[in-house]
Amino acid sequence: MFIHIDRLVFETIIGLLDFERDRPQRVIVDLEASYDYDRGHFINYADIVLHIENELKEKKYKLLEEALLGLKERLHSHYPQLKTLRIKISKPDILADCSVALSHNWEF
């Protein structure tokens, strides 16, 4: 089974620059995860959304790289049945002419 979370949008403190540390900015998170479904043992996608928001809001990461690794650790520790995980974090408002993002894929 695959879980898809597309365009999860919220505001958080993330980034290195002074103005990024002063006020929350909009981020967009996309996630795809796979696991072996066994009747009655499912992964609740609403819980994953809460984990993503809580991790990024609590930790206030400076680097997207560290945010990706933090999300991977949190999600894999809560859901050890994950087989693969792909996360993308976008910062759509940081540059005037484009949206920037970082992503990573893991196999467990």
HUPE-V936829 format. One line per field, one symbol per residue. phi: phi as a letter, one per 40 degrees, with the letter a starting at -180 (. if undefined). psi: psi as a letter, one per 30 degrees, with the letter a starting at -180 (. if undefined). Layout:
phi = ???
psi = ???
This chain:
phi = .bbbbbfcbabacahccdccccacbcbbbbabbbaccbdgbbbcccccdccccccccccfccbcdccccccdccccccbccccbabbbbbbcbcbccabbabaabbbb
psi = kkkkjkhjklkljklelefffelklklkkkkkklljkkkfilkjfeeeeeeeeeeeeefhkekeeeeeeeeeeeeeefiffkelkkkkkkjfgekeflkllkllkkk.
